[in-house]
Amino acid sequence: MSAATGQNGQTVYRKNVIINNASLARNIQIADMKSDFVGNLLRAHVSLLNKDNDTMNLQFKFSWFDENGREIDPDTDAWTPVILYGNESKSLQGVAPNPNAKEFKIKIRELQDE
């Protein structure tokens, strides 16, 4: 997991997080990111923090990569909705589709009102 220390000493996980717009990226913080194994499958744990007072309707999905950096089974995971209330922290989890996964990325986007 690639992490760097950003402003105010917070940890930044740029390599593993894809957020679809700059406004959303400013209003959420990745509080923690780690992985472990369930049997021989990689499991991802990501803690999000809403830094804003407003409720956010988000969707997330994990992408899984093998030891050579190739994506495994792209587009097989569906986007999962999550509501993040003002100043709330929430943990998200995902399990790799097969034992070849050695790395992950999480994609986060805002759910647009219809």
C-alpha positions as CSV (number, residue, x, y, z in Angstrom):
1,M,0.0,0.0,0.0
2,S,1.5,3.3,-1.0
3,A,1.0,6.1,1.5
4,A,2.5,9.5,1.9
5,T,2.2,12.1,4.6
6,G,0.3,15.2,3.4
7,Q,-0.5,18.5,4.9
8,N,-1.4,18.6,8.6
9,G,0.2,15.2,9.0
10,Q,-2.7,13.2,7.4
11,T,-1.9,10.1,5.4
12,V,-2.5,10.3,1.7
13,Y,-3.1,7.1,-0.4
14,R,-3.0,8.5,-3.9
15,K,-2.0,5.4,-5.7
16,N,-4.9,3.3,-4.3
17,V,-7.8,5.8,-4.5
18,I,-9.6,7.1,-7.5
19,I,-12.2,9.9,-6.9
20,N,-14.2,11.2,-9.8
21,N,-14.1,14.9,-9.0
22,A,-12.0,17.5,-7.1
23,S,-14.9,18.8,-5.0
24,L,-15.6,15.3,-3.7
25,A,-11.9,14.6,-3.1
26,R,-11.7,17.8,-0.9
27,N,-14.7,16.7,1.2
28,I,-13.8,13.1,2.0
29,Q,-10.7,11.8,3.6
30,I,-9.3,8.2,3.5
31,A,-8.8,7.8,7.3
32,D,-7.3,4.3,7.0
33,M,-6.6,1.7,4.3
34,K,-5.3,-1.8,4.9
35,S,-5.7,-5.3,3.6
36,D,-5.6,-8.9,4.9
37,F,-6.5,-12.3,3.7
38,V,-9.7,-14.4,4.0
39,G,-8.3,-17.8,3.2
40,N,-6.3,-17.1,0.1
41,L,-8.3,-14.1,-1.0
42,L,-7.2,-10.5,-0.5
43,R,-9.6,-8.4,1.5
44,A,-9.5,-4.6,1.4
45,H,-10.5,-2.3,4.3
46,V,-11.0,1.4,3.7
47,S,-12.2,4.0,6.2
48,L,-13.8,7.1,4.8
49,L,-14.4,10.3,6.7
50,N,-16.9,13.0,5.5
51,K,-15.1,16.3,6.3
52,D,-18.2,18.2,5.4
53,N,-21.4,18.8,7.4
54,D,-23.6,17.7,4.5
55,T,-24.8,14.2,3.7
56,M,-23.0,12.6,0.7
57,N,-24.6,9.9,-1.5
58,L,-21.7,8.0,-2.8
59,Q,-20.9,4.8,-4.7
60,F,-17.7,2.8,-4.5
61,K,-16.2,-0.3,-6.0
62,F,-12.9,-2.1,-5.7
63,S,-10.5,-3.0,-8.6
64,W,-8.1,-5.9,-8.1
65,F,-4.7,-6.3,-9.6
66,D,-2.3,-9.2,-9.9
67,E,1.5,-9.1,-9.0
68,N,2.2,-7.7,-12.5
69,G,-0.2,-4.8,-12.0
70,R,-2.8,-6.2,-14.4
71,E,-6.4,-5.7,-13.5
72,I,-8.3,-8.9,-12.6
73,D,-11.8,-9.3,-14.0
74,P,-12.4,-5.6,-14.7
75,D,-16.0,-4.5,-14.6
76,T,-17.3,-7.5,-12.7
77,D,-17.9,-5.7,-9.4
78,A,-21.0,-3.5,-9.3
79,W,-20.9,0.0,-7.8
80,T,-22.1,-0.1,-4.2
81,P,-24.1,2.8,-2.8
82,V,-23.1,4.3,0.6
83,I,-24.5,7.2,2.5
84,L,-22.0,9.2,4.4
85,Y,-23.6,11.7,6.9
86,G,-21.9,14.9,7.9
87,N,-18.7,14.3,9.8
88,E,-19.3,10.6,9.8
89,S,-16.7,7.9,9.4
90,K,-17.6,4.6,7.6
91,S,-15.6,1.5,6.9
92,L,-15.9,-0.2,3.5
93,Q,-14.7,-3.7,2.6
94,G,-14.2,-5.8,-0.5
95,V,-12.9,-9.3,-1.2
96,A,-10.9,-10.1,-4.3
97,P,-12.6,-12.3,-6.9
98,N,-9.7,-14.8,-7.0
99,P,-6.4,-15.6,-5.3
100,N,-4.3,-13.9,-8.0
101,A,-5.1,-10.4,-6.5
102,K,-2.2,-8.8,-4.7
103,E,-3.2,-5.2,-4.8
104,F,-6.4,-3.1,-4.9
105,K,-7.7,0.3,-5.7
106,I,-11.0,1.8,-4.6
107,K,-13.0,4.0,-6.9
108,I,-15.4,6.6,-5.3
109,R,-18.0,8.7,-7.0
110,E,-20.9,10.9,-6.1
111,L,-24.3,9.5,-6.8
112,Q,-26.1,12.1,-8.8
113,D,-29.7,13.1,-7.9
114,E,-32.1,12.2,-10.7
